[in-house]
Amino acid sequence: MQADDARYLKRKYKGGSLDVHPTEKALVVQYEVEATILGETGDPMLGERKECQKIIRLKSLNSNTDIASLARKVVEECRLISPSRLPEVEQLLFYLQNRKKSAEKKEKKQIKPRDLTPFEGMELDEEANINSIDDYVELLYEDIPEKIRGATLILHLARNPDNLEELLQNETALGALARVLREDWKQSVDLATTIIYVFFCFSSFSQFHGLITHYKIGALCMSIIEHELKRYDLWQDELQKKKKADILSKEYEKALKKYHGLLTKQEQLLRVALYLLLNLSEDTRTELKMRNKNIVHLLVKTLDRDSEELLVLVVSFLKKLSIFLENKNDMAEIDTVEKLAKLVPCEHEDLLNVTLRLLLNLSFDTGLCSKMVHADLLPKLTSLLEDEAQRQIAMCILYHISMDDRFKSMFAYTDCIPQVMKMLFDCGEERFDAELISFCINLAANKRNAQIMCEGNGLKMLMKRALKLKDPLMMKMIRNISQHDGPFKNLFIDYVGDLAAQIGLKEEEEFVIECLGTLSNLTIPDLDWELVLKEYNLVPYLKDHLKPAQQEDDEFVCQIVYVFYQMVFHQATRDVIIKETQAPAYLIDLMHDKNAEIRKVCDNTLDIIAEYDVEWGKKIQSEKFRWHNSQWLEMVENRQMDEAEPFMYGDDGEPFLQNGDILERPDLFYSADGIIPADGAISPEFFTDFQNGDLLGPQGFPSSSLTDGYGQTGVTPARPATAYGFRPDEQFYYGYTASW
């Protein structure tokens, strides 16, 4: 087609679908444009179709709007909507008018720490020009109003990143700005705010941080912030005095109005100054200087404000500082947690999120965790488990709180346990989130929590999922539940067979360990252990795994020994172990294991066997004598009698006890660190009481490493005092880093 042939362009609009905007108060009109190029004779030469959409924003729409009138106006002004579609427009407008506020909430602009919006006083009646910079600098030498105007013009230039390099070369302008700020900041809040904003524009780029350091703007901002916070306290005091003195409230209302005006300007100044410091704190050396000037205390004091934009900034700054121990300790010394607790929950989504992240960083400190509980954060955090956006962070904080035995029982008085149980069951056949199952494991270590978990079909559902998925962490949770005494312990009788069946199968070792640990906790009088051992052929399996060649896994061995320890309390199973197996011989070998905890459990088990079987008792006594006196015996065997005589007698000339005498002294062997009386008079009830007493760790008997919520592993205090004992001085934190 030749260009001269084209004479006319014809457009044809065709209306399409009509719908509401997903987030805004607006209608979306879909339409089609058909463009046709006509030749000189009017014949179509070339055509093209394009699908388009038009958004009709309805800013005036509210709950009081007349829908019929607004619909007619929309149809009249938009030619893309046919008048015949008026009822449809009315229906869509009615939907928009009554749409839930949650949709409107999404429409709200999210305020990020790096966003610094323009503020009142920045408006100009002229356009700033980089070529007129010298004229703007001249204004900085005039009175305050002219200084504000000159600084505002320079600020408009600085807000364009393309001008920063050129402004950087103008030392006169930057020097004048720094001088005016240093000399006149107390005379005008607007002037101070504007000049600091200019330097803030430079602080947004790391390469310009040296410039700000050169003019010592950071130190000056610290002084300004401290001064303004003191002024705020004075305003508060004066306002309270006028409120008490003014009976008619006229003077008070006047003072209150003035106070709000001053407060707005002051918060603008604080925001821009703190943003600048936050940018500069990217350099840890600069951040250390801020700490030395008490930045943490200033920020925590600012948490008393109501401005959400200011609070987002302050909490973000504190979160960044909290990753260093010194700053965290500063926060612990003052009422940081108490002030943060007031912000949870809040409607501002960004503020809530950054507050929770700061609390998460602080929750690694057990002392601050305690403060969180006393600040009533436990029920607040529990309620946030229903909020999908905040759930994971809230659960991580709750997990840290649940690590402390003092607070485990408090979860029973919230709706936390039903919520996390529902989350577990809602996962289907998928693997559970590590944070969720780790939290549940800690909760199950408390008796009241475990009882709530077992209510209804709770235990049945847990057992069913654990056995189906072969999940060691869920079985660890079940094992923690099983360690508690009470009526609900009898519920496990129905699952003894299922648990025992897992031991003979070639399952994952960690899963088998948890099944063994659960079985060892089932000290139920009505449970026929002899029948269980025979039906599932457990004795050969347990015996094989006690052989020295298969003792690399200390915990696995410890679990098996503990199973024997529980079995020797019952006559039927005790007789099988003593008379039909060589288990006592293997236990004697393990008396010399390199692991002290395994040795301790073996000693306790062998002491009970020795009490009920004379033959094994003599063997055990002899072995204990040989082991504890091996060096002395070796010395006696290798030396001549005449050389050994001085060692065979005491100072009074009387001989020491001979071998036969020692073997007649059971008190030398039945000590077991004070657990078993010297006379050997023990009972199953004594060991049951001991197992469930304060000496036992919160997690029950031995456990494998617990996988944390971030793929790391940490050792949990989950072994008993008779084996891998709980050590209250052990601190175990997960290896995921604190958020920035």
MOLIN-V811038 format. One record per residue. N is the residue number from 1. RES is the residue in one small letter. SS is DSSP state (H for helix, E for strand, C for the rest). OMEGA is omega in whole degrees, 0 to 359 (* if undefined). Layout:
BEGIN
N_RES_SS_OMEGA + N_RES_SS_OMEGA
END
This chain:
BEGIN
1_m_C_176 + 2_q_C_182 + 3_a_H_182 + 4_d_H_182 + 5_d_H_183 + 6_a_E_182 + 7_r_E_188 + 8_y_E_173 + 9_l_E_183 + 10_k_E_178 + 11_r_E_178 + 12_k_E_182 + 13_y_E_179 + 14_k_E_182 + 15_g_E_180 + 16_g_E_184 + 17_s_E_181 + 18_l_E_183 + 19_d_E_178 + 20_v_E_176 + 21_h_C_185 + 22_p_C_183 + 23_t_C_184 + 24_e_C_172 + 25_k_C_185 + 26_a_E_174 + 27_l_E_179 + 28_v_E_181 + 29_v_E_175 + 30_q_E_180 + 31_y_E_183 + 32_e_E_178 + 33_v_E_177 + 34_e_E_181 + 35_a_E_181 + 36_t_E_176 + 37_i_E_181 + 38_l_E_177 + 39_g_E_183 + 40_e_C_181 + 41_t_C_179 + 42_g_C_179 + 43_d_C_179 + 44_p_E_180 + 45_m_E_182 + 46_l_E_181 + 47_g_E_179 + 48_e_E_178 + 49_r_E_181 + 50_k_E_177 + 51_e_E_184 + 52_c_E_174 + 53_q_E_179 + 54_k_E_179 + 55_i_E_179 + 56_i_E_182 + 57_r_E_185 + 58_l_C_185 + 59_k_C_184 + 60_s_C_183 + 61_l_C_176 + 62_n_C_185 + 63_s_C_182 + 64_n_C_184 + 65_t_C_174 + 66_d_C_186 + 67_i_H_182 + 68_a_H_180 + 69_s_H_181 + 70_l_H_179 + 71_a_H_179 + 72_r_H_181 + 73_k_H_179 + 74_v_H_181 + 75_v_H_181 + 76_e_H_186 + 77_e_H_180 + 78_c_C_182 + 79_r_C_180 + 80_l_C_181 + 81_i_C_180 + 82_s_C_177 + 83_p_H_180 + 84_s_H_182 + 85_r_H_181 + 86_l_H_178 + 87_p_H_179 + 88_e_H_178 + 89_v_H_179 + 90_e_H_181 + 91_q_H_179 + 92_l_H_178 + 93_l_H_178 + 94_f_H_178 + 95_y_H_179 + 96_l_H_182 + 97_q_H_185 + 98_n_H_180 + 99_r_C_185 + 100_k_C_183 + 101_k_H_180 + 102_s_H_177 + 103_a_H_179 + 104_e_H_181 + 105_k_H_179 + 106_k_H_182 + 107_e_H_184 + 108_k_C_182 + 109_k_C_178 + 110_q_C_183 + 111_i_C_180 + 112_k_C_180 + 113_p_C_182 + 114_r_C_180 + 115_d_C_176 + 116_l_C_186 + 117_t_C_176 + 118_p_C_183 + 119_f_C_182 + 120_e_C_181 + 121_g_C_180 + 122_m_C_184 + 123_e_C_178 + 124_l_C_177 + 125_d_C_177 + 126_e_C_180 + 127_e_C_181 + 128_a_C_182 + 129_n_C_183 + 130_i_H_180 + 131_n_H_181 + 132_s_H_184 + 133_i_H_181 + 134_d_H_178 + 135_d_H_180 + 136_y_H_178 + 137_v_H_178 + 138_e_H_180 + 139_l_H_180 + 140_l_C_179 + 141_y_C_180 + 142_e_C_179 + 143_d_C_186 + 144_i_H_180 + 145_p_H_179 + 146_e_H_178 + 147_k_H_178 + 148_i_H_181 + 149_r_H_179 + 150_g_H_179 + 151_a_H_180 + 152_t_H_177 + 153_l_H_178 + 154_i_H_178 + 155_l_H_179 + 156_h_H_176 + 157_l_H_184 + 158_a_H_180 + 159_r_C_174 + 160_n_C_184 + 161_p_H_181 + 162_d_H_182 + 163_n_H_188 + 164_l_H_180 + 165_e_H_180 + 166_e_H_177 + 167_l_H_180 + 168_l_H_181 + 169_q_H_182 + 170_n_C_182 + 171_e_H_180 + 172_t_H_181 + 173_a_H_182 + 174_l_H_178 + 175_g_H_179 + 176_a_H_178 + 177_l_H_180 + 178_a_H_180 + 179_r_H_180 + 180_v_H_179 + 181_l_H_183 + 182_r_H_186 + 183_e_H_192 + 184_d_H_186 + 185_w_C_180 + 186_k_C_184 + 187_q_C_183 + 188_s_C_176 + 189_v_H_180 + 190_d_H_180 + 191_l_H_180 + 192_a_H_181 + 193_t_H_183 + 194_t_H_182 + 195_i_H_178 + 196_i_H_178 + 197_y_H_178 + 198_v_H_180 + 199_f_H_175 + 200_f_H_179 + 201_c_H_176 + 202_f_H_184 + 203_s_H_180 + 204_s_C_180 + 205_f_C_187 + 206_s_H_184 + 207_q_H_180 + 208_f_H_182 + 209_h_H_178 + 210_g_H_178 + 211_l_H_182 + 212_i_H_177 + 213_t_H_181 + 214_h_H_181 + 215_y_C_177 + 216_k_C_181 + 217_i_H_181 + 218_g_H_179 + 219_a_H_179 + 220_l_H_178 + 221_c_H_178 + 222_m_H_180 + 223_s_H_180 + 224_i_H_180 + 225_i_H_180 + 226_e_H_180 + 227_h_H_182 + 228_e_H_178 + 229_l_H_175 + 230_k_H_177 + 231_r_H_179 + 232_y_H_178 + 233_d_H_178 + 234_l_H_178 + 235_w_H_180 + 236_q_H_180 + 237_d_H_180 + 238_e_H_181 + 239_l_H_179 + 240_q_H_178 + 241_k_H_180 + 242_k_H_178 + 243_k_H_179 + 244_k_H_185 + 245_a_H_186 + 246_d_C_182 + 247_i_C_184 + 248_l_C_176 + 249_s_C_181 + 250_k_H_179 + 251_e_H_180 + 252_y_H_179 + 253_e_H_178 + 254_k_H_179 + 255_a_H_180 + 256_l_H_178 + 257_k_H_178 + 258_k_H_181 + 259_y_H_180 + 260_h_H_177 + 261_g_H_178 + 262_l_H_182 + 263_l_H_180 + 264_t_H_180 + 265_k_H_181 + 266_q_H_180 + 267_e_H_174 + 268_q_H_179 + 269_l_H_180 + 270_l_H_181 + 271_r_H_185 + 272_v_H_179 + 273_a_H_180 + 274_l_H_176 + 275_y_H_180 + 276_l_H_179 + 277_l_H_178 + 278_l_H_178 + 279_n_H_181 + 280_l_H_184 + 281_s_C_174 + 282_e_C_175 + 283_d_C_184 + 284_t_H_177 + 285_r_H_176 + 286_t_H_179 + 287_e_H_178 + 288_l_H_177 + 289_k_H_177 + 290_m_H_179 + 291_r_H_179 + 292_n_H_177 + 293_k_C_171 + 294_n_C_182 + 295_i_H_182 + 296_v_H_181 + 297_h_H_179 + 298_l_H_181 + 299_l_H_180 + 300_v_H_178 + 301_k_H_181 + 302_t_H_179 + 303_l_C_179 + 304_d_C_184 + 305_r_C_181 + 306_d_C_182 + 307_s_C_182 + 308_e_H_179 + 309_e_H_178 + 310_l_H_182 + 311_l_H_176 + 312_v_H_180 + 313_l_H_184 + 314_v_H_181 + 315_v_H_177 + 316_s_H_179 + 317_f_H_179 + 318_l_H_179 + 319_k_H_178 + 320_k_H_181 + 321_l_H_190 + 322_s_C_181 + 323_i_C_177 + 324_f_C_186 + 325_l_H_183 + 326_e_H_179 + 327_n_H_178 + 328_k_H_178 + 329_n_H_176 + 330_d_H_180 + 331_m_H_181 + 332_a_H_183 + 333_e_H_182 + 334_i_C_187 + 335_d_C_180 + 336_t_H_183 + 337_v_H_181 + 338_e_H_179 + 339_k_H_178 + 340_l_H_181 + 341_a_H_179 + 342_k_C_181 + 343_l_C_181 + 344_v_C_351 + 345_p_C_174 + 346_c_C_185 + 347_e_C_180 + 348_h_C_189 + 349_e_H_181 + 350_d_H_179 + 351_l_H_179 + 352_l_H_182 + 353_n_H_182 + 354_v_H_176 + 355_t_H_179 + 356_l_H_180 + 357_r_H_175 + 358_l_H_178 + 359_l_H_177 + 360_l_H_178 + 361_n_H_182 + 362_l_H_186 + 363_s_C_174 + 364_f_C_177 + 365_d_C_184 + 366_t_H_178 + 367_g_H_178 + 368_l_H_174 + 369_c_H_179 + 370_s_H_178 + 371_k_H_179 + 372_m_H_179 + 373_v_H_181 + 374_h_H_176 + 375_a_C_178 + 376_d_C_178 + 377_l_H_183 + 378_l_H_178 + 379_p_H_179 + 380_k_H_179 + 381_l_H_178 + 382_t_H_180 + 383_s_H_181 + 384_l_H_176 + 385_l_H_178 + 386_e_H_180 + 387_d_C_185 + 388_e_C_182 + 389_a_C_184 + 390_q_C_190 + 391_r_H_187 + 392_q_H_181 + 393_i_H_180 + 394_a_H_181 + 395_m_H_178 + 396_c_H_177 + 397_i_H_179 + 398_l_H_178 + 399_y_H_179 + 400_h_H_178 + 401_i_H_183 + 402_s_H_178 + 403_m_C_181 + 404_d_C_182 + 405_d_H_182 + 406_r_H_188 + 407_f_H_182 + 408_k_H_184 + 409_s_H_183 + 410_m_H_180 + 411_f_H_181 + 412_a_H_182 + 413_y_H_172 + 414_t_C_177 + 415_d_C_183 + 416_c_H_186 + 417_i_H_175 + 418_p_H_180 + 419_q_H_183 + 420_v_H_176 + 421_m_H_178 + 422_k_H_178 + 423_m_H_178 + 424_l_H_184 + 425_f_H_179 + 426_d_H_183 + 427_c_C_181 + 428_g_C_180 + 429_e_C_178 + 430_e_C_176 + 431_r_C_182 + 432_f_C_171 + 433_d_C_183 + 434_a_H_180 + 435_e_H_184 + 436_l_H_184 + 437_i_H_177 + 438_s_H_178 + 439_f_H_180 + 440_c_H_178 + 441_i_H_178 + 442_n_H_181 + 443_l_H_184 + 444_a_C_180 + 445_a_C_177 + 446_n_C_186 + 447_k_H_181 + 448_r_H_177 + 449_n_H_180 + 450_a_H_179 + 451_q_H_178 + 452_i_H_179 + 453_m_H_183 + 454_c_H_183 + 455_e_C_182 + 456_g_C_179 + 457_n_C_185 + 458_g_H_181 + 459_l_H_180 + 460_k_H_180 + 461_m_H_179 + 462_l_H_181 + 463_m_H_181 + 464_k_H_182 + 465_r_H_182 + 466_a_H_181 + 467_l_H_180 + 468_k_H_184 + 469_l_H_184 + 470_k_C_185 + 471_d_C_182 + 472_p_H_181 + 473_l_H_177 + 474_m_H_177 + 475_m_H_175 + 476_k_H_176 + 477_m_H_179 + 478_i_H_179 + 479_r_H_177 + 480_n_H_177 + 481_i_H_186 + 482_s_H_184 + 483_q_C_185 + 484_h_C_174 + 485_d_C_179 + 486_g_C_182 + 487_p_H_184 + 488_f_H_178 + 489_k_H_179 + 490_n_H_178 + 491_l_H_183 + 492_f_H_181 + 493_i_H_181 + 494_d_H_187 + 495_y_H_179 + 496_v_H_179 + 497_g_H_179 + 498_d_H_180 + 499_l_H_180 + 500_a_H_181 + 501_a_H_181 + 502_q_H_186 + 503_i_H_180 + 504_g_H_183 + 505_l_C_179 + 506_k_C_180 + 507_e_C_176 + 508_e_C_187 + 509_e_H_180 + 510_e_H_179 + 511_f_H_179 + 512_v_H_178 + 513_i_H_181 + 514_e_H_176 + 515_c_H_177 + 516_l_H_180 + 517_g_H_178 + 518_t_H_178 + 519_l_H_183 + 520_s_H_178 + 521_n_H_187 + 522_l_C_177 + 523_t_C_184 + 524_i_C_184 + 525_p_C_184 + 526_d_C_184 + 527_l_C_181 + 528_d_C_183 + 529_w_H_179 + 530_e_H_179 + 531_l_H_180 + 532_v_H_181 + 533_l_H_182 + 534_k_H_184 + 535_e_H_183 + 536_y_C_174 + 537_n_C_186 + 538_l_H_186 + 539_v_H_178 + 540_p_H_180 + 541_y_H_181 + 542_l_H_180 + 543_k_H_181 + 544_d_H_183 + 545_h_C_174 + 546_l_C_179 + 547_k_C_183 + 548_p_H_181 + 549_a_H_183 + 550_q_H_184 + 551_q_C_180 + 552_e_C_182 + 553_d_C_184 + 554_d_H_185 + 555_e_H_178 + 556_f_H_178 + 557_v_H_182 + 558_c_H_178 + 559_q_H_182 + 560_i_H_178 + 561_v_H_180 + 562_y_H_174 + 563_v_H_176 + 564_f_H_180 + 565_y_H_179 + 566_q_H_185 + 567_m_H_185 + 568_v_C_175 + 569_f_C_184 + 570_h_C_187 + 571_q_H_184 + 572_a_H_181 + 573_t_H_178 + 574_r_H_181 + 575_d_H_179 + 576_v_H_183 + 577_i_H_185 + 578_i_H_190 + 579_k_H_188 + 580_e_H_180 + 581_t_C_175 + 582_q_C_181 + 583_a_H_178 + 584_p_H_179 + 585_a_H_178 + 586_y_H_179 + 587_l_H_177 + 588_i_H_177 + 589_d_H_182 + 590_l_H_174 + 591_m_C_183 + 592_h_C_181 + 593_d_C_181 + 594_k_C_180 + 595_n_C_185 + 596_a_H_183 + 597_e_H_176 + 598_i_H_178 + 599_r_H_182 + 600_k_H_180 + 601_v_H_178 + 602_c_H_180 + 603_d_H_182 + 604_n_H_180 + 605_t_H_181 + 606_l_H_178 + 607_d_H_179 + 608_i_H_178 + 609_i_H_181 + 610_a_H_181 + 611_e_H_186 + 612_y_H_181 + 613_d_C_186 + 614_v_H_183 + 615_e_H_178 + 616_w_H_179 + 617_g_H_179 + 618_k_H_179 + 619_k_H_181 + 620_i_H_179 + 621_q_H_180 + 622_s_H_181 + 623_e_H_179 + 624_k_H_178 + 625_f_H_181 + 626_r_H_183 + 627_w_H_184 + 628_h_H_182 + 629_n_C_187 + 630_s_H_181 + 631_q_H_180 + 632_w_H_179 + 633_l_H_179 + 634_e_H_179 + 635_m_H_181 + 636_v_H_183 + 637_e_H_187 + 638_n_H_182 + 639_r_C_175 + 640_q_C_184 + 641_m_H_182 + 642_d_H_177 + 643_e_H_184 + 644_a_H_186 + 645_e_H_181 + 646_p_H_182 + 647_f_H_183 + 648_m_H_184 + 649_y_E_177 + 650_g_C_182 + 651_d_C_182 + 652_d_C_179 + 653_g_C_180 + 654_e_C_181 + 655_p_E_171 + 656_f_C_177 + 657_l_C_177 + 658_q_C_185 + 659_n_H_182 + 660_g_H_180 + 661_d_H_182 + 662_i_H_181 + 663_l_H_178 + 664_e_C_182 + 665_r_C_182 + 666_p_H_181 + 667_d_H_179 + 668_l_H_188 + 669_f_C_186 + 670_y_C_180 + 671_s_C_180 + 672_a_H_177 + 673_d_H_176 + 674_g_H_182 + 675_i_C_183 + 676_i_C_180 + 677_p_C_184 + 678_a_C_182 + 679_d_C_178 + 680_g_C_183 + 681_a_C_181 + 682_i_C_179 + 683_s_C_177 + 684_p_H_182 + 685_e_H_180 + 686_f_H_181 + 687_f_H_178 + 688_t_H_178 + 689_d_H_181 + 690_f_H_182 + 691_q_H_184 + 692_n_C_182 + 693_g_C_184 + 694_d_C_182 + 695_l_C_183 + 696_l_C_181 + 697_g_C_184 + 698_p_C_184 + 699_q_C_182 + 700_g_C_184 + 701_f_C_195 + 702_p_C_178 + 703_s_C_174 + 704_s_C_181 + 705_s_C_182 + 706_l_E_178 + 707_t_E_183 + 708_d_C_186 + 709_g_C_184 + 710_y_C_176 + 711_g_C_179 + 712_q_C_175 + 713_t_E_178 + 714_g_E_182 + 715_v_C_180 + 716_t_C_178 + 717_p_C_193 + 718_a_C_180 + 719_r_C_189 + 720_p_C_179 + 721_a_C_179 + 722_t_C_176 + 723_a_C_180 + 724_y_C_192 + 725_g_C_176 + 726_f_C_178 + 727_r_C_186 + 728_p_C_181 + 729_d_C_180 + 730_e_C_174 + 731_q_C_181 + 732_f_C_180 + 733_y_C_179 + 734_y_C_190 + 735_g_C_179 + 736_y_C_187 + 737_t_C_177 + 738_a_C_184 + 739_s_C_178 + 740_w_C_*
END
